[in-house]
Amino acid sequence: MTEFKTWDQYATEAKVEPFRLPVSDEETLVFECPSGTALLRVSQGMRSGDLELILRAVVGEQWERVEQLLGGAGHKAFPALVEDMMAHFDMYEDVPLVSPDGGKRTARRPTEIRRLLAIGYRPVGEDRASRG
């Protein structure tokens, strides 16, 4: 007979250290691991490429403060923060890639995947582009 976990077991196994964002000597923002409901919004944001939806779901009630911080930073701070938070909370899936010489490796973070694609890697299962 199959024995199922209790809800408390699932909740205990899902615990992750909070993401801490030092803002100044006096201020550190602390973000708890996103809830299952927030994960639904994150998934929706990932499918549509909506970084704001992703970040809003991850930071929750602290959105206004995060938005203030982003307003005073260069545009690259926004995707970098989203990527670091998602990596911290283990929200990325492995993406298997093949190198031009046939070697295989996996990557998770979008910046690493983009870097590998730029040097000739391709996702597993995709054919090489025709050279016409």
C-alpha angles and dihedrals in degrees: 000000000000115000117210128210122251121244089251090057091052091048093048093049090050095059115123129177112262120258109247119205113191107210099172139336088280101039133057120166114216120202121193121216109282117260124241089261091053089049089059089057091045090052090049090050092049092051092050097036091240106153092179092057090048094049094044089053093049098045096038115177092009092067095110093056093045090048089053090052093048090050090063097046137074117270094256091066091071100060091036091056092046091049094048093048093048091048091048091052091044093240098144125092123222113262112206113218135186123216123223089260093050099260116141133219139154131233133184111184116078093229091055092046091050091048092052093046089052091057094049107276117136133195114268109264096030117111121230114264115263115258089211 
